Amino acid sequence: MARAWSLKARPQGMPKHTDFAMIDLDQSTLGAGEVRIANRWLSVDPYMRGRMNDVKSYVPPFALGEAMQGGAVGEVVESNDDGIKVGDMVLHMAGWRDEAVVPASQVQKLPALNVPPQAFLGQLGMPGMTGYFGLLQVAEAKAGDTVFVSAAAGAVGSTVVQVAKAKGMTVIGSAGGAEKCAWVKSLGADAVIDYKSDVPVVKALGEAAPKGIDVYFDNVGGEHLDAALAHANMHARFAVCGMIDVYNSGAATQLKYLARLIGNRVQIRGFIVSDYMDRAEEFYKDMGRMLAAGTLKRQETVHEGLETMPDAFLGLFSGGNTGKMLVKV
């Protein structure tokens, strides 16, 4: 019997294990154009927290009692579509379960790059594309810019650090704790701020970037966003893809330095990676070049077994991952 995680109750603040429940899935026969996939790797991502709230957003909320969704990589074990064969490894969005039946039109064969399949849920998947297009298209970062990246040890942030360095930028990353800071430094960051230290982020950023920053890539919001405003140069560009600081608290971000965006003509732009899905080929081509040149590194934090999905998800909000958080089914 196939199984999946469902949302039993909508979380109030930080989610709890009791907010989730395992359910059985109907193993119906395939319809025309459908495929059955044995999931091998499951993704957990911060944006999923927003889907647990019953509010209008860019994606519908999870329905109570129904199988949740998220990125997954799996092996096709049955196919009713001529374009997808049994044995194909594919990427799709029917995660949080061990088996998925989906239309073939909703799966993507993994690109022919020399990496393990789970890489397409991280650096070479949605998080990597978020970092790549957020940096180069949304923030219009260019060689010579000084770039500040929050959550630089995560799947998105670590990609931003490496792409920025490969494109000739100076990079300052922020991460929590000595081990994560060392990891970000190993990726090529010119300076790393430990936000868990006693030094406020705004002071640490001023010391790391005495001439200010040209680009801020925001995964966090809160104190990091305010620090970036404090040290933003004229015509600085901010790309905002996440604000994990406020996902559970719901509290408004206090920005003491917000007025600086007027005089310094700072551009702050939010974006969603789906805005750039039609440019995936461009992403894979450029990232493939960097892979071949040996300029990309990645790290994964892996939980074993479908039963660990809630643990892996909650770990995102307590600093439990370096690089991409994954569940191996």
Sequence and secondary structure as in RCSB ss.txt:
>XXXX:A:sequence
MARAWSLKARPQGMPKHTDFAMIDLDQSTLGAGEVRIANRWLSVDPYMRGRMNDVKSYVPPFALGEAMQGGAVGE
VVESNDDGIKVGDMVLHMAGWRDEAVVPASQVQKLPALNVPPQAFLGQLGMPGMTGYFGLLQVAEAKAGDTVFVS
AAAGAVGSTVVQVAKAKGMTVIGSAGGAEKCAWVKSLGADAVIDYKSDVPVVKALGEAAPKGIDVYFDNVGGEHL
DAALAHANMHARFAVCGMIDVYNSGAATQLKYLARLIGNRVQIRGFIVSDYMDRAEEFYKDMGRMLAAGTLKRQE
TVHEGLETMPDAFLGLFSGGNTGKMLVKV
>XXXX:A:secstr
  EEEEESS  SSS  GGGEEEEE       TTEEEEEEEEEE  GGGGGGGS S  SS    BTSB  B EEEE
EEEES TTS TT EEEESB SBSEEEEEGGG EE  S SS GGGGGTTTSHHHHHHHHIIIIIS   TT EEEES
STTBHHHHHHHHHHHHTT EEEEEESSHHHHHHHHHTT SEEEETTSSS HHHHHHHH TT EEEEEESS HHHH
HHHHHTEEEEEEEEE   GGGTTT      TTTTHHHHTT EEEE  GGGGGGGHHHHHHHHHHHHHTT     E
EEEESGGGHHHHHHHTTTT  SBEEEEE 
